[in-house]
Amino acid sequence: FCHAAKNRRERFVCENRLYSHENRTTTALLGKEAAMACTVAIEEAIVEHYNNQLRELLATGVGDDTLLEAISKCRDEEVDHKDIGIKHGAESMPAYQAFSQCIKLGCKTAIWLSERI
């Protein structure tokens, strides 16, 4: 499926979509708490990424107000998603901390790779 990609970037996007689909499917099969725990972990990784981007833009003076507001808005939406996951039982999943750290590692790896491709 991903072997038909024309370049590294397309292949990465394809593989990332497959990982995301497998991740969602697996957590859904594990139940509501796992799905919510997955959501919380993903949102925490994304919020951290947005915060890093905002800090870098502010430190370098590169970003204009429109860009900073757009990133802040996206970040705030991710925080809302995280809060919904917590409200719906994410932390009641057995082995929540270990599960969360594994999901975050996958997300942070995907972010790291996407910044380099």
Residue pairs with C-beta under 8 A, 6 or more apart in sequence:
1 14
1 18
2 11
2 14
2 15
2 18
3 11
5 11
5 13
5 14
8 117
9 117
12 113
12 114
12 117
16 110
16 114
19 106
19 110
23 38
23 103
23 106
24 35
24 38
27 34
27 35
27 37
27 38
28 34
28 35
30 93
31 93
32 88
32 89
33 89
33 90
33 92
33 93
33 96
34 93
34 99
36 85
36 86
36 88
36 89
36 90
36 93
37 85
37 90
37 91
37 93
37 96
37 99
37 100
37 103
38 99
38 103
39 81
39 82
39 84
39 85
39 90
40 82
40 85
40 86
40 90
40 91
40 100
41 99
41 100
41 101
41 103
41 104
41 107
42 103
42 104
42 107
43 78
43 79
43 81
43 82
43 85
44 82
44 100
44 104
45 103
45 104
45 107
45 108
45 111
46 75
46 78
46 107
46 111
47 75
47 78
47 79
47 82
48 108
49 108
49 111
50 71
50 72
50 74
50 75
50 78
51 75
53 71
54 63
54 68
54 71
54 72
54 75
56 62
57 63
57 67
57 68
57 71
58 68
63 71
90 96
93 99
